[in-house]
Every structure is written in structure tokens, then in C-alpha cells.
Amino acid sequence: MTMYVLIENKPTGRVTASLIGWPSMTVQGNTEVEAMNALRQLIASHLKDARIVPLDIETERTWLQTAGVFKDDPFAAEFDELMSGYRREHDDENSPELPQDHAA
């Protein structure tokens, strides 16, 4: 498993190693190697009787909740046609000219 570590050289001459995303996982050493070894030991100790598992979180998808809302609307087809015409008209105005050999 690869984890990313922030290495900081402190004005005191000590080196701090902090595990990115886990603020409580921070150690100091006299050298970078010493700090990294201490961090490995801290992580191993912390995870000794633990597991990392994925967690799926349900989120509200409001755009899906509105799907089909106009299914029985008598004006929906008319609105769709008007919107399609508007888009065709404005797409033609805003689309760049293609070279002749690329034209459809």
C-alpha cells in the first residue's frame, strides 16, 4: 500500500513526517529516515487490530428524482419541439465553419 507523507525540516533541525489525510499520524525524528521509520511504526501500531474498508454513501440525486416528471404533460412535446428548434437555430449561429473536406 502506498501512502503519501509530508516531510518538513523544522528550524530546530528536527524532521517532521505527517501522513497526508491523517492529521493524528505525525512524528518527528533527527533525520528524514528516522522520521519515516517512526511513522511506519506508528501506522503499524495504529492498524494492528484494525482494517481499512470501503464505505459507500448514498447521496440524494435530485436530477434523477425529476426524471419522467413531464411524462403525462400535454405541453411537453410542444416544449421539446420549440427547444429543439431554438437549439438548432443557435447552434448554427455559434458553430465554427468547417473546412470543405471536413463538412458532413
KESE-973940 format. One record per residue: residue number from 1; z, x, y of N, C-alpha, C, O in turn; residue in one letter. Coordinates in Angstrom, 1 decimal. Layout:
BEGIN
+-----+--------+--------+--------+--------+--------+--------+--------+--------+--------+--------+--------+--------+--------+
| num |     nz |     nx |     ny |    caz |    cax |    cay |     cz |     cx |     cy |     oz |     ox |     oy | residu |
+-----+--------+--------+--------+--------+--------+--------+--------+--------+--------+--------+--------+--------+--------+
| NUM |      Z |      X |      Y |      Z |      X |      Y |      Z |      X |      Y |      Z |      X |      Y |      A |
...
+-----+--------+--------+--------+--------+--------+--------+--------+--------+--------+--------+--------+--------+--------+
This chain:
BEGIN
+-----+--------+--------+--------+--------+--------+--------+--------+--------+--------+--------+--------+--------+--------+
| num |     nz |     nx |     ny |    caz |    cax |    cay |     cz |     cx |     cy |     oz |     ox |     oy | residu |
+-----+--------+--------+--------+--------+--------+--------+--------+--------+--------+--------+--------+--------+--------+
|   1 |    0.0 |    0.9 |   -1.2 |    0.0 |    0.0 |    0.0 |    0.0 |    0.9 |    1.2 |    0.8 |    1.9 |    1.3 |      M |
|   2 |   -0.9 |    0.6 |    2.2 |   -0.9 |    1.4 |    3.4 |   -0.3 |    0.6 |    4.5 |   -0.5 |   -0.6 |    4.7 |      T |
|   3 |    0.6 |    1.3 |    5.2 |    1.3 |    0.7 |    6.4 |    1.1 |    1.6 |    7.5 |    0.9 |    2.8 |    7.4 |      M |
|   4 |    1.1 |    1.1 |    8.7 |    0.9 |    1.9 |    9.9 |    2.2 |    2.2 |   10.6 |    3.1 |    1.3 |   10.8 |      Y |
|   5 |    2.3 |    3.4 |   11.1 |    3.6 |    3.9 |   11.7 |    3.3 |    4.4 |   13.1 |    2.3 |    5.2 |   13.3 |      V |
|   6 |    4.2 |    4.1 |   14.0 |    4.1 |    4.6 |   15.4 |    5.0 |    5.9 |   15.4 |    6.2 |    5.8 |   15.1 |      L |
|   7 |    4.4 |    7.0 |   15.7 |    5.2 |    8.2 |   15.8 |    5.4 |    8.6 |   17.3 |    4.4 |    8.6 |   18.1 |      I |
|   8 |    6.6 |    8.8 |   17.7 |    6.9 |    9.1 |   19.1 |    7.7 |   10.4 |   19.2 |    8.7 |   10.5 |   18.5 |      E |
|   9 |    7.3 |   11.3 |   20.0 |    8.0 |   12.5 |   20.3 |    8.9 |   12.3 |   21.5 |    8.4 |   12.0 |   22.6 |      N |
|  10 |   10.2 |   12.3 |   21.2 |   11.2 |   11.9 |   22.3 |   11.5 |   13.2 |   23.1 |   11.4 |   14.3 |   22.6 |      K |
|  11 |   11.9 |   13.0 |   24.4 |   12.3 |   14.1 |   25.3 |   13.4 |   15.0 |   24.7 |   13.5 |   16.1 |   25.1 |      P |
|  12 |   14.2 |   14.4 |   23.8 |   15.3 |   15.1 |   23.2 |   14.8 |   16.1 |   22.1 |   15.6 |   16.9 |   21.6 |      T |
|  13 |   13.5 |   16.0 |   21.8 |   13.0 |   16.9 |   20.8 |   13.0 |   16.2 |   19.4 |   12.4 |   16.8 |   18.4 |      G |
|  14 |   13.5 |   15.0 |   19.3 |   13.5 |   14.3 |   18.1 |   12.2 |   13.5 |   17.9 |   11.5 |   13.3 |   18.9 |      R |
|  15 |   11.9 |   13.1 |   16.7 |   10.7 |   12.3 |   16.5 |   11.1 |   11.0 |   15.9 |   11.9 |   10.9 |   15.0 |      V |
|  16 |   10.6 |    9.9 |   16.5 |   10.9 |    8.6 |   16.0 |    9.7 |    8.0 |   15.3 |    8.5 |    8.2 |   15.7 |      T |
|  17 |    9.9 |    7.4 |   14.1 |    8.9 |    6.8 |   13.3 |    9.3 |    5.3 |   13.2 |   10.3 |    5.0 |   12.7 |      A |
|  18 |    8.3 |    4.4 |   13.6 |    8.6 |    3.0 |   13.6 |    7.5 |    2.3 |   12.8 |    6.3 |    2.5 |   13.1 |      S |
|  19 |    7.8 |    1.5 |   11.9 |    6.8 |    0.7 |   11.1 |    6.3 |   -0.4 |   12.0 |    7.0 |   -1.3 |   12.4 |      L |
|  20 |    5.0 |   -0.4 |   12.2 |    4.3 |   -1.4 |   13.0 |    4.5 |   -2.8 |   12.4 |    4.3 |   -3.0 |   11.2 |      I |
|  21 |    5.0 |   -3.7 |   13.2 |    5.2 |   -5.1 |   12.8 |    6.6 |   -5.4 |   12.3 |    7.0 |   -6.5 |   12.1 |      G |
|  22 |    7.4 |   -4.3 |   12.0 |    8.8 |   -4.5 |   11.5 |    9.7 |   -3.7 |   12.5 |   10.0 |   -2.5 |   12.2 |      W |
|  23 |   10.1 |   -4.3 |   13.6 |   10.9 |   -3.6 |   14.5 |   12.2 |   -3.0 |   14.0 |   12.7 |   -2.0 |   14.5 |      P |
|  24 |   12.7 |   -3.6 |   13.0 |   14.0 |   -3.1 |   12.4 |   13.8 |   -1.8 |   11.6 |   14.8 |   -1.1 |   11.2 |      S |
|  25 |   12.6 |   -1.4 |   11.3 |   12.3 |   -0.3 |   10.5 |   11.9 |    0.9 |   11.4 |   10.7 |    1.2 |   11.6 |      M |
|  26 |   12.9 |    1.5 |   12.0 |   12.8 |    2.7 |   12.9 |   13.8 |    3.7 |   12.5 |   15.0 |    3.5 |   12.3 |      T |
|  27 |   13.3 |    5.0 |   12.4 |   14.2 |    6.1 |   12.1 |   13.8 |    7.3 |   13.0 |   12.8 |    7.3 |   13.7 |      V |
|  28 |   14.7 |    8.3 |   13.0 |   14.5 |    9.5 |   13.7 |   14.7 |   10.7 |   12.8 |   15.4 |   10.7 |   11.8 |      Q |
|  29 |   14.0 |   11.7 |   13.2 |   14.1 |   13.0 |   12.5 |   13.8 |   14.2 |   13.4 |   13.4 |   14.0 |   14.5 |      G |
|  30 |   14.1 |   15.4 |   12.9 |   13.8 |   16.6 |   13.7 |   12.4 |   16.9 |   13.8 |   11.9 |   17.6 |   14.7 |      N |
|  31 |   11.6 |   16.5 |   12.8 |   10.1 |   16.7 |   12.7 |    9.5 |   15.4 |   12.3 |   10.1 |   14.4 |   11.8 |      T |
|  32 |    8.2 |   15.4 |   12.4 |    7.4 |   14.2 |   12.0 |    7.5 |   14.0 |   10.5 |    7.7 |   12.8 |   10.0 |      E |
|  33 |    7.5 |   15.0 |    9.7 |    7.6 |   14.9 |    8.3 |    8.9 |   14.4 |    7.9 |    9.0 |   13.5 |    7.0 |      V |
|  34 |   10.0 |   14.9 |    8.5 |   11.3 |   14.4 |    8.3 |   11.5 |   12.9 |    8.6 |   12.1 |   12.1 |    7.9 |      E |
|  35 |   10.9 |   12.5 |    9.8 |   11.0 |   11.1 |   10.2 |   10.2 |   10.2 |    9.2 |   10.7 |    9.1 |    8.8 |      A |
|  36 |    9.0 |   10.6 |    8.8 |    8.2 |    9.9 |    7.8 |    8.9 |    9.7 |    6.5 |    8.9 |    8.7 |    5.9 |      M |
|  37 |    9.5 |   10.8 |    6.0 |   10.3 |   10.7 |    4.8 |   11.5 |    9.8 |    4.9 |   11.7 |    9.0 |    4.0 |      N |
|  38 |   12.2 |    9.8 |    6.0 |   13.3 |    8.9 |    6.2 |   12.8 |    7.4 |    6.3 |   13.5 |    6.5 |    5.8 |      A |
|  39 |   11.6 |    7.2 |    6.9 |   11.1 |    5.9 |    7.0 |   10.7 |    5.4 |    5.6 |   10.9 |    4.2 |    5.2 |      L |
|  40 |   10.1 |    6.2 |    4.8 |    9.7 |    5.8 |    3.4 |   11.0 |    5.4 |    2.6 |   11.0 |    4.4 |    1.9 |      R |
|  41 |   12.1 |    6.2 |    2.8 |   13.3 |    5.9 |    2.1 |   13.9 |    4.5 |    2.6 |   14.4 |    3.7 |    1.8 |      Q |
|  42 |   13.8 |    4.3 |    3.9 |   14.4 |    3.0 |    4.5 |   13.6 |    1.9 |    3.9 |   14.1 |    0.8 |    3.6 |      L |
|  43 |   12.2 |    2.0 |    3.9 |   11.4 |    0.9 |    3.4 |   11.7 |    0.6 |    1.9 |   11.8 |   -0.5 |    1.5 |      I |
|  44 |   11.7 |    1.7 |    1.1 |   12.0 |    1.6 |   -0.3 |   13.3 |    0.9 |   -0.5 |   13.5 |    0.0 |   -1.4 |      A |
|  45 |   14.4 |    1.3 |    0.2 |   15.7 |    0.7 |    0.1 |   15.7 |   -0.8 |    0.5 |   16.3 |   -1.6 |   -0.2 |      S |
|  46 |   14.9 |   -1.1 |    1.5 |   14.8 |   -2.5 |    2.0 |   14.1 |   -3.4 |    1.0 |   14.5 |   -4.5 |    0.8 |      H |
|  47 |   13.1 |   -2.8 |    0.4 |   12.3 |   -3.6 |   -0.5 |   12.7 |   -3.5 |   -2.0 |   12.0 |   -4.1 |   -2.9 |      L |
|  48 |   13.7 |   -2.8 |   -2.3 |   14.2 |   -2.5 |   -3.6 |   14.4 |   -3.9 |   -4.4 |   13.9 |   -4.0 |   -5.5 |      K |
|  49 |   15.0 |   -4.8 |   -3.8 |   15.3 |   -6.1 |   -4.5 |   14.5 |   -7.2 |   -3.8 |   14.9 |   -8.4 |   -3.8 |      D |
|  50 |   13.3 |   -6.9 |   -3.3 |   12.6 |   -7.9 |   -2.5 |   11.1 |   -7.9 |   -2.9 |   10.7 |   -7.0 |   -3.6 |      A |
|  51 |   10.4 |   -8.9 |   -2.5 |    9.0 |   -9.0 |   -2.8 |    8.3 |   -9.4 |   -1.5 |    8.8 |  -10.1 |   -0.7 |      R |
|  52 |    7.0 |   -9.0 |   -1.4 |    6.2 |   -9.5 |   -0.3 |    5.2 |  -10.4 |   -0.9 |    4.5 |  -10.1 |   -1.8 |      I |
|  53 |    5.2 |  -11.7 |   -0.4 |    4.4 |  -12.7 |   -1.0 |    3.6 |  -13.4 |    0.2 |    4.1 |  -13.4 |    1.3 |      V |
|  54 |    2.4 |  -13.9 |   -0.1 |    1.7 |  -14.6 |    1.0 |    2.3 |  -16.0 |    1.2 |    2.9 |  -16.6 |    0.4 |      P |
|  55 |    2.2 |  -16.4 |    2.5 |    2.7 |  -17.7 |    2.9 |    1.6 |  -18.5 |    3.6 |    1.1 |  -18.1 |    4.7 |      L |
|  56 |    1.2 |  -19.6 |    3.0 |    0.1 |  -20.4 |    3.6 |    0.9 |  -21.5 |    4.5 |    1.8 |  -22.1 |    4.1 |      D |
|  57 |    0.4 |  -21.6 |    5.7 |    1.0 |  -22.5 |    6.7 |    0.0 |  -23.6 |    7.0 |   -1.2 |  -23.3 |    7.4 |      I |
|  58 |    0.3 |  -24.8 |    6.9 |   -0.5 |  -25.9 |    7.2 |   -0.5 |  -26.1 |    8.7 |    0.5 |  -26.1 |    9.4 |      E |
|  59 |   -1.7 |  -26.1 |    9.3 |   -1.8 |  -26.4 |   10.7 |   -2.5 |  -27.7 |   11.0 |   -3.3 |  -28.1 |   10.2 |      T |
|  60 |   -2.2 |  -28.3 |   12.1 |   -2.9 |  -29.5 |   12.5 |   -4.3 |  -29.2 |   12.9 |   -4.5 |  -28.4 |   13.8 |      E |
|  61 |   -5.2 |  -29.9 |   12.3 |   -6.6 |  -29.7 |   12.7 |   -7.2 |  -30.9 |   13.4 |   -7.8 |  -31.8 |   12.7 |      R |
|  62 |   -6.9 |  -31.0 |   14.6 |   -7.2 |  -32.3 |   15.3 |   -8.7 |  -32.6 |   15.3 |   -9.1 |  -33.7 |   15.3 |      T |
|  63 |   -9.6 |  -31.6 |   15.3 |  -11.0 |  -31.8 |   15.2 |  -11.4 |  -32.5 |   13.9 |  -12.4 |  -33.3 |   13.9 |      W |
|  64 |  -10.7 |  -32.2 |   12.8 |  -11.0 |  -32.8 |   11.6 |  -10.5 |  -34.3 |   11.5 |  -11.1 |  -35.1 |   10.9 |      L |
|  65 |   -9.4 |  -34.5 |   12.2 |   -8.9 |  -35.9 |   12.3 |   -9.8 |  -36.8 |   13.0 |   -9.7 |  -38.1 |   12.8 |      Q |
|  66 |  -10.7 |  -36.3 |   13.8 |  -11.6 |  -37.2 |   14.6 |  -12.9 |  -37.4 |   13.9 |  -13.7 |  -38.2 |   14.3 |      T |
|  67 |  -13.1 |  -36.7 |   12.8 |  -14.4 |  -36.9 |   12.0 |  -14.6 |  -38.3 |   11.6 |  -13.7 |  -38.9 |   11.0 |      A |
|  68 |  -15.7 |  -38.8 |   11.8 |  -16.1 |  -40.2 |   11.4 |  -15.6 |  -41.3 |   12.3 |  -15.7 |  -42.5 |   12.0 |      G |
|  69 |  -14.9 |  -40.9 |   13.5 |  -14.3 |  -42.0 |   14.3 |  -15.4 |  -42.9 |   14.9 |  -15.1 |  -44.0 |   15.2 |      V |
|  70 |  -16.7 |  -42.4 |   15.0 |  -17.7 |  -43.3 |   15.6 |  -18.6 |  -43.9 |   14.5 |  -19.7 |  -44.4 |   14.8 |      F |
|  71 |  -18.2 |  -43.8 |   13.3 |  -19.0 |  -44.3 |   12.1 |  -19.5 |  -45.7 |   12.3 |  -20.6 |  -46.0 |   12.1 |      K |
|  72 |  -18.6 |  -46.6 |   12.8 |  -19.0 |  -48.0 |   12.9 |  -19.2 |  -48.5 |   14.4 |  -19.3 |  -49.6 |   14.7 |      D |
|  73 |  -19.4 |  -47.5 |   15.2 |  -19.6 |  -47.8 |   16.7 |  -21.1 |  -48.2 |   16.9 |  -21.9 |  -47.4 |   16.6 |      D |
|  74 |  -21.3 |  -49.4 |   17.4 |  -22.7 |  -49.8 |   17.6 |  -23.5 |  -48.9 |   18.6 |  -24.7 |  -49.0 |   18.7 |      P |
|  75 |  -22.8 |  -48.2 |   19.5 |  -23.4 |  -47.4 |   20.5 |  -23.6 |  -45.9 |   20.1 |  -24.1 |  -45.1 |   20.9 |      F |
|  76 |  -23.1 |  -45.6 |   19.0 |  -23.1 |  -44.2 |   18.5 |  -24.5 |  -43.6 |   18.4 |  -24.8 |  -42.5 |   18.8 |      A |
|  77 |  -25.4 |  -44.4 |   17.7 |  -26.7 |  -44.0 |   17.5 |  -27.5 |  -43.8 |   18.9 |  -28.2 |  -42.8 |   19.0 |      A |
|  78 |  -27.3 |  -44.7 |   19.8 |  -27.9 |  -44.6 |   21.1 |  -27.4 |  -43.4 |   21.8 |  -28.1 |  -42.6 |   22.5 |      E |
|  79 |  -26.1 |  -43.1 |   21.8 |  -25.5 |  -41.9 |   22.4 |  -26.1 |  -40.7 |   21.8 |  -26.4 |  -39.7 |   22.5 |      F |
|  80 |  -26.2 |  -40.6 |   20.5 |  -26.7 |  -39.4 |   19.8 |  -28.1 |  -39.2 |   20.3 |  -28.5 |  -38.0 |   20.5 |      D |
|  81 |  -28.9 |  -40.2 |   20.4 |  -30.3 |  -40.1 |   20.8 |  -30.4 |  -39.6 |   22.3 |  -31.2 |  -38.7 |   22.6 |      E |
|  82 |  -29.6 |  -40.1 |   23.2 |  -29.5 |  -39.7 |   24.5 |  -29.1 |  -38.2 |   24.6 |  -29.7 |  -37.4 |   25.4 |      L |
|  83 |  -28.1 |  -37.9 |   23.9 |  -27.6 |  -36.5 |   23.9 |  -28.6 |  -35.5 |   23.3 |  -28.8 |  -34.4 |   23.9 |      M |
|  84 |  -29.3 |  -35.9 |   22.3 |  -30.4 |  -35.0 |   21.7 |  -31.5 |  -34.8 |   22.7 |  -32.0 |  -33.7 |   22.9 |      S |
|  85 |  -31.9 |  -35.9 |   23.4 |  -32.9 |  -35.8 |   24.4 |  -32.5 |  -34.8 |   25.6 |  -33.3 |  -34.0 |   26.0 |      G |
|  86 |  -31.3 |  -35.0 |   26.0 |  -30.7 |  -34.2 |   27.1 |  -30.7 |  -32.7 |   26.7 |  -31.1 |  -31.8 |   27.4 |      Y |
|  87 |  -30.3 |  -32.4 |   25.4 |  -30.3 |  -31.1 |   24.9 |  -31.7 |  -30.5 |   24.8 |  -31.9 |  -29.3 |   25.2 |      R |
|  88 |  -32.6 |  -31.2 |   24.3 |  -34.0 |  -30.7 |   24.2 |  -34.5 |  -30.4 |   25.6 |  -35.1 |  -29.3 |   25.7 |      R |
|  89 |  -34.3 |  -31.3 |   26.5 |  -34.8 |  -31.1 |   27.9 |  -34.2 |  -29.8 |   28.5 |  -34.9 |  -29.0 |   29.1 |      E |
|  90 |  -32.8 |  -29.6 |   28.4 |  -32.2 |  -28.5 |   29.0 |  -32.4 |  -27.2 |   28.2 |  -32.4 |  -26.1 |   28.7 |      H |
|  91 |  -32.5 |  -27.3 |   26.9 |  -32.8 |  -26.1 |   26.1 |  -34.2 |  -25.6 |   26.4 |  -34.3 |  -24.3 |   26.5 |      D |
|  92 |  -35.1 |  -26.4 |   26.7 |  -36.5 |  -26.0 |   27.1 |  -36.4 |  -25.3 |   28.4 |  -37.1 |  -24.3 |   28.6 |      D |
|  93 |  -35.6 |  -25.8 |   29.3 |  -35.5 |  -25.2 |   30.7 |  -34.8 |  -23.8 |   30.6 |  -35.1 |  -22.9 |   31.4 |      E |
|  94 |  -33.8 |  -23.7 |   29.7 |  -33.0 |  -22.5 |   29.7 |  -33.4 |  -21.4 |   28.7 |  -32.9 |  -20.3 |   28.7 |      N |
|  95 |  -34.3 |  -21.7 |   27.8 |  -34.7 |  -20.8 |   26.8 |  -35.7 |  -19.8 |   27.3 |  -36.6 |  -20.1 |   28.1 |      S |
|  96 |  -35.6 |  -18.5 |   26.9 |  -36.5 |  -17.5 |   27.4 |  -37.8 |  -17.6 |   26.8 |  -38.0 |  -18.2 |   25.7 |      P |
|  97 |  -38.8 |  -17.2 |   27.5 |  -40.2 |  -17.2 |   27.0 |  -40.3 |  -16.2 |   25.9 |  -39.9 |  -15.0 |   26.1 |      E |
|  98 |  -40.9 |  -16.6 |   24.7 |  -41.1 |  -15.6 |   23.6 |  -42.5 |  -15.0 |   23.7 |  -43.4 |  -15.7 |   24.2 |      L |
|  99 |  -42.6 |  -13.8 |   23.4 |  -44.0 |  -13.2 |   23.3 |  -44.9 |  -14.0 |   22.4 |  -44.3 |  -14.6 |   21.4 |      P |
| 100 |  -46.2 |  -14.0 |   22.6 |  -47.1 |  -14.9 |   21.8 |  -47.0 |  -14.6 |   20.3 |  -47.0 |  -15.6 |   19.6 |      Q |
| 101 |  -46.8 |  -13.4 |   19.9 |  -46.7 |  -13.1 |   18.5 |  -45.4 |  -13.5 |   17.8 |  -45.4 |  -13.5 |   16.6 |      D |
| 102 |  -44.4 |  -13.9 |   18.6 |  -43.1 |  -14.4 |   18.1 |  -43.0 |  -16.0 |   18.2 |  -42.1 |  -16.5 |   17.7 |      H |
| 103 |  -44.0 |  -16.6 |   18.9 |  -43.9 |  -18.0 |   19.1 |  -44.0 |  -18.7 |   17.8 |  -44.8 |  -18.3 |   16.9 |      A |
| 104 |  -43.3 |  -19.9 |   17.6 |  -43.3 |  -20.6 |   16.3 |  -44.6 |  -21.4 |   16.2 |  -44.8 |  -22.0 |   15.2 |      A |
+-----+--------+--------+--------+--------+--------+--------+--------+--------+--------+--------+--------+--------+--------+
